[in-house]
């Protein structure tokens, strides 16, 4: 399951309304890349979910996650930070063993071990924690 904070849900609803209000929800996914090996993606979904998707209702917003991404996102929560420093959507992921300072890249336990062996990880001003 992927959840949204009240603040994130309100921000998503506002974005949807500003863009016509006829969207299916948000699509949250994981793709290869980023300084830790995997990166988060999130977009307004204008296409309905397919049989290969899981759909969660979070604070009145449909959260659509493909099954491949769900293995990395199960239990994650999405929040919205509107401060001047580091504002935007933040994914709090219990499956991430290592994250980048930018907050959009992560590694699982297996991926973090592989990155350390290869000398990978964060670089270019992106700190791990």
PLY file of the C-alpha trace (Angstrom):
ply
format ascii 1.0
element vertex 129
property float x
property float y
property float z
element edge 128
property int vertex1
property int vertex2
end_header
0.00 0.00 0.00
1.11 3.56 -0.72
-0.40 6.37 1.34
-0.59 10.15 1.13
-0.46 12.68 3.93
-3.34 15.15 4.16
-1.00 17.86 2.89
0.15 15.80 -0.13
-3.43 14.86 -1.02
-4.55 18.50 -0.83
-1.66 19.59 -3.07
-2.42 16.86 -5.63
-6.11 17.78 -5.68
-5.18 21.43 -6.21
-2.82 20.53 -9.10
-5.53 18.38 -10.70
-8.09 21.19 -10.44
-5.67 23.71 -11.93
-5.18 21.37 -14.89
-8.83 20.70 -15.67
-9.76 18.27 -12.92
-10.46 15.24 -15.15
-7.61 12.98 -14.08
-7.64 9.39 -12.83
-5.29 10.09 -9.93
-1.53 9.98 -9.57
0.83 7.34 -10.87
3.80 6.59 -8.63
6.61 4.44 -10.01
10.22 3.36 -9.66
12.72 3.45 -12.51
16.36 2.47 -12.78
18.82 5.32 -12.42
19.69 8.05 -10.01
22.79 8.22 -7.88
21.67 5.33 -5.64
20.46 2.98 -8.38
16.69 3.49 -8.38
14.66 6.67 -8.65
11.11 7.69 -7.84
8.67 9.07 -10.35
5.26 10.60 -9.89
2.88 12.04 -12.45
-0.76 12.96 -12.84
-2.48 9.95 -14.40
-4.79 10.80 -17.26
-5.21 7.14 -18.27
-7.12 4.64 -16.13
-5.29 1.91 -14.25
-4.69 -1.36 -16.11
-4.79 -4.98 -14.96
-1.05 -4.65 -14.22
-1.63 -1.84 -11.70
-2.60 -1.67 -8.06
-4.87 1.20 -7.03
-5.06 2.67 -3.54
-7.44 5.36 -2.34
-5.47 7.78 -0.21
-7.28 10.77 1.26
-9.68 10.80 -1.71
-6.93 10.53 -4.35
-6.37 7.41 -6.43
-2.74 6.30 -6.18
-1.83 4.02 -9.10
1.27 1.83 -8.81
2.41 -0.77 -11.34
3.13 -4.18 -9.81
6.86 -3.98 -10.60
7.20 -0.71 -8.70
5.00 -1.88 -5.84
7.67 -4.29 -4.60
9.86 -1.24 -3.90
7.08 1.09 -2.71
4.95 -1.14 -0.47
4.45 0.71 2.80
5.70 4.04 1.43
4.04 7.32 2.32
4.09 10.52 0.30
4.17 13.89 2.00
4.34 17.46 0.73
6.76 20.02 2.13
6.02 23.63 1.22
9.04 25.20 2.89
11.48 27.28 0.87
14.30 24.83 1.44
13.66 21.41 -0.07
9.99 21.96 -0.83
7.97 19.48 -2.88
6.73 15.92 -2.65
8.74 13.60 -0.42
8.49 9.81 -0.47
9.16 8.12 2.86
10.03 4.56 1.89
10.64 1.85 4.51
12.17 -0.36 1.78
15.01 2.07 1.05
18.28 0.97 2.67
20.13 3.97 1.24
18.86 7.29 -0.10
20.42 10.27 -1.77
20.30 13.75 -0.28
18.18 14.84 -3.22
15.43 12.48 -1.98
14.56 11.16 -5.42
17.03 8.27 -5.56
17.32 5.19 -3.37
18.65 1.66 -3.14
17.22 -1.44 -1.52
19.35 -3.63 0.76
20.55 -5.70 -2.22
21.15 -2.64 -4.37
23.01 -0.78 -1.62
25.43 -3.70 -1.19
26.09 -3.81 -4.94
26.70 -0.05 -5.14
29.23 -0.20 -2.31
31.15 -3.02 -4.01
31.24 -1.06 -7.26
32.17 2.19 -5.55
28.81 3.70 -6.51
26.56 5.85 -4.47
25.93 9.50 -4.19
28.15 12.03 -5.81
28.07 15.54 -7.17
26.62 17.18 -4.07
24.10 14.47 -3.32
24.78 13.06 0.16
23.62 9.66 1.39
21.87 9.07 4.68
0 1
1 2
2 3
3 4
4 5
5 6
6 7
7 8
8 9
9 10
10 11
11 12
12 13
13 14
14 15
15 16
16 17
17 18
18 19
19 20
20 21
21 22
22 23
23 24
24 25
25 26
26 27
27 28
28 29
29 30
30 31
31 32
32 33
33 34
34 35
35 36
36 37
37 38
38 39
39 40
40 41
41 42
42 43
43 44
44 45
45 46
46 47
47 48
48 49
49 50
50 51
51 52
52 53
53 54
54 55
55 56
56 57
57 58
58 59
59 60
60 61
61 62
62 63
63 64
64 65
65 66
66 67
67 68
68 69
69 70
70 71
71 72
72 73
73 74
74 75
75 76
76 77
77 78
78 79
79 80
80 81
81 82
82 83
83 84
84 85
85 86
86 87
87 88
88 89
89 90
90 91
91 92
92 93
93 94
94 95
95 96
96 97
97 98
98 99
99 100
100 101
101 102
102 103
103 104
104 105
105 106
106 107
107 108
108 109
109 110
110 111
111 112
112 113
113 114
114 115
115 116
116 117
117 118
118 119
119 120
120 121
121 122
122 123
123 124
124 125
125 126
126 127
127 128
